[in-house]
Amino acid sequence: MILDDYNSPQFPGAGQAVREFCAREGLAVVPLCDIHGTAVLAKPGGGR
């Protein structure tokens, strides 16, 4: 899953909400280096 605004200073609560969700659901969040603060959510070991 790709998320926009994860690291956006304009929406500081977005990253916190994503981190809380990922912790609860056992997902990994991988920030991307772009201007919009995009991140990818991944399920560890989900490719097997």
Residue pairs with C-beta under 8 A, 6 or more apart in sequence:
1 40
1 41
2 38
2 39
2 40
2 41
3 14
3 18
3 38
3 39
3 40
3 41
4 36
4 37
4 38
5 11
5 14
5 36
5 37
5 38
6 14
6 15
6 18
6 29
6 31
6 37
6 38
6 39
7 15
7 31
7 37
7 38
7 39
8 14
8 15
8 36
8 37
9 37
14 37
15 37
18 29
18 39
18 41
19 29
21 27
22 28
22 29
22 41
26 43
26 44
27 41
27 42
27 43
27 44
28 41
28 42
28 43
28 44
29 39
29 40
29 41
29 42
30 39
30 40
30 41
30 42
31 37
31 38
31 39
32 38
32 39
32 40
